[in-house]
Amino acid sequence: MARTNLISRKGYFQLQSELDHLWRVERRETTEKVTWAASLGDRSENADYKYNKQKLRQIDRRIRFLRKRLEALKIVDYAPSQEGKVFFGATVTIENDDGDEKQFTIVGPDEIYDDKRVISIDAPMARAAIGKQVDDEVKVQTPTGTHVWYITAICYQRTKSESI
C-alpha cells in the first residue's frame, strides 16, 4: 500500500530537525571516527573502522531518504471548516457497545513512530472515520471481523498562529 504524502507542520519540522542533526552532527562525528580508525593502519582487522564505516552508510541512507521524503510531503494545517468532522489532524474519541473507549489523532505515516496515541491516515480506522461527525457509526473491517465504533468527540490541536 502506498503511503499518503500528508504530514502535520509539527511532523514536518521534526523530520527536518532529524535531517539537520544527521547531516551536521552525526555524519561529521562518524566521518571523524572513520578517518581516525583508518589512520591506525590495517583496515581489514580494524573493528572501529568497520563499525563506523557501516554506521556512516546507514546515516547517508537515512539522509537520502529524508531529503526525498521531505520534497514529496504536503503540510496540512488546521482549517476552521474542519470543525465538527473527522479530517487529517483530528483527535478522535470513539466508543463501542461494550463501553471500551479509545482516543487517537490522525497524522501522516511519517509521524506514527514516536507516539502511541496517533494513527496513520492510511490506517483502516482512520479511513473509516474520515468525514464522520460526533455520534456517527464507524465500521472497521479487521481480520477478526467487522467492528463498530461510535464517535463521541472530535477536536483539533491548533498552533499558536492558527488560534489568533
N, C-alpha and C positions, 0 to 999 in steps of 0.2 A: 504494500500500500504506500502510495506517495505521501510525503509529509507536506502539510499545509505550510505555506510560506508566510504565516502571520506570526507576529510577536508583539508583546506589550513594549512600551517605551522603556520600562524598567528592565525587562529581559534583554532588550537590545543593548542597553548600556552595560549590563553585566557581561554580555559576550564581548563587547568592545573592550571592556576592562580586562577580561581574561586574555584577549589577543595582545593588548598593550603590555601586560605583565609577562606573558610568554616571550614576546619579542625583546623587550627592554631589560628584563631581569633574568628569567630562567635561561634563555638562549645564550645570553652573554656569559653567565656563570658557568654553564655547561661547556661552552666553547673554550673558556679559560682552563677548565679541568682537563679537557681533551688535549689541549696544547701542552699543558704541564705533564700529563701522563705520557704523551708522545716523546717529550724531551728526555724521558728516562731510558730510552733505548728500545730494546726488543719489544715490539708491539704484540707479537704472537702469544706471549705468555703474560701480558700486562692486563690484569683484571680491571684496573681503574680505567684504562684506555678503552677496553671493550665495552664496559658498562656505560661510560659516559658517551661513547660514540652511539650506542644504541639509544640512550636517552635523548641525544641530540636529534636523531632520526624521528623519534616519537614527537618531540617538540615541533620540529619542522612540519611533520604530517598534520598536527593539530592546527598550526598556524595557517597552512594552506587551506584546510577545511574551513576554519573560521573566516578567512578572507572571502572565500567563495560564498559561504553561507550568509554573511552579513550583506553582501551585494544583492542576494536574492530575496531577503526578507522585507516584508512590508509592515511598518509600525502601525498598530491600530490603537487609537486613542479613544477615550470615552466620548460619547456624543449624547446630549440630553434626550435625543429621540429614542435612545435605547431603554429609557426608564420603563419599568413595568414588564419588560420582556427579557428573555434569556438570549444574550448575544455574547460574542467574544469579550472576555474581561469580567463577566458577571460572576458574583459569588452566589451560589445557589444552595438553598437548603431543601432537601427532599425527605419524604417520609413514606413508608409503605404501610400496608394494612395491619402489620404486626406492631407498629409503633416504632420501628427502627428508623433512626434519623441519621442522615449523612449531610455533610456540607463540603463543597468543593468550589474552586474558582477555575473557570475555563481559560486556559492560556495556550500559547503555541507549543508545538512539540519540543522546541529547544529549551523550554523553561521548566520542564517537569522533573528534572533530576535532583534538585536540591530541596524540594518541598513536597511532603506527602499530602498536603491539603489542596493540591492542584491536579487537574486532569487536562490532557491534551484535547484540543478542539477536534482531533481525529478519533477520539475515544467514542465507542458506541453510546455511552451515557450522554456525552456532550452533544453528539449528533442528534440524539433523540430529543434533547431538551431545547435545542436552538429554536427560537421563535415562540416558545411557550410562555404562559403567564402564571401567576400565582393561582393555585387550585386546579391547574391543568394536570392531566394524567400523562405520565411519561412511560411508554412501554419500551423496555430494553431487551433485546434478544441476546441471550448468553448461551454458552454450551450446555448449561443445565436447564435451559428453557427460557420462556418469556417472564420477565419480572416487571411488575407495575409499581411505579412510584408516583407520588403527588408532590408538586412544587408548593412549598409552604412559605418561602421567602426568596426574594431576589434583591441584591444590592450591588452597587458598583463602587469601586475604590477610585476616587478622583485624585489626580495630582494637584499640587498647590496651585499651579497655573490654571487648572480647569475649574477649581472651586471659587475663583474670584468673580 
